[in-house]
Amino acid sequence: MQDIMTTLRQLNRPRLLVRAARLGAKDYNRDRHLQRILGYGALPRSGPALMRLLELERDMDDMRRAEDHAYSLSRHLDLLIALVGEARVLNAMQVAQGARV
């Protein structure tokens, strides 16, 4: 099985969506954004949060590709912003752990 970061790098999404997600991720606040997307309660760690976000985003992308009327561009963008934000959090944690070893 691929690791999460490899899976994220292999996502193929429209360039404009990815660009908007990267810009939105600059203001990503885990407590506020992740709570709204995943529901209220205890926040999962970044790895499990990324896995759940990937599932939700994949479903949303399937709706986009199928031109489903229930597709929400703003919801899709929220999911992509959270994916980018959580990936940055996870990457920073891995870098910090590598520096401590």
Secondary structure, 3 states (H helix, E strand, C coil): CCCHHHHHHCCCCCHHHHHHHHHHHCCCCHHHHHHHHHCCCCCCCHHHHHHHHHHHHHHHHHHHHCCCCCCCHHHHHHHHHHHHHHHHHHHHHHHHHHHHC
